[in-house]
Amino acid sequence: MNVNTKTVGLSLQENVISNEAASFGHWSVGDIIDDAAVIRVDQGLGLLLRLSDGILGFTHVSLFCMIILSADKFNK
């Protein structure tokens, strides 16, 4: 919930509804995925990515990084 913009974020992901930790499959926090492709940039939030085996993922990018780097530099 953001009181400044009067918006609420909702999710229908099963792990969020059941209050369980998300599964990352064979990936671990901090892994570098060389063949990930940027699908969308949500300014101030992060990136929607397509991973090597077709799985979609979202990663948070700090505001500092979004200011320093343009969206073109995120996609290889």
JOPE-V550344 format. One record per backbone hydrogen bond with DSSP energy under -1.0 kcal/mol. NH is the residue of the N-H (numbers start at 1). CO is the residue of the C=O. Records with the same first field share a line. If there is no record, write none. Layout:
NH: CO + CO
This chain:
2: 7
6: 2
7: 2
17: 13
18: 14
20: 15
27: 24
31: 28
36: 33
37: 50
39: 48
40: 48
42: 46
45: 42
46: 42
47: 59
48: 40
49: 57
50: 37
51: 55
54: 51
57: 49
59: 47
61: 45
66: 62
67: 63
68: 64
69: 65
73: 70
74: 71
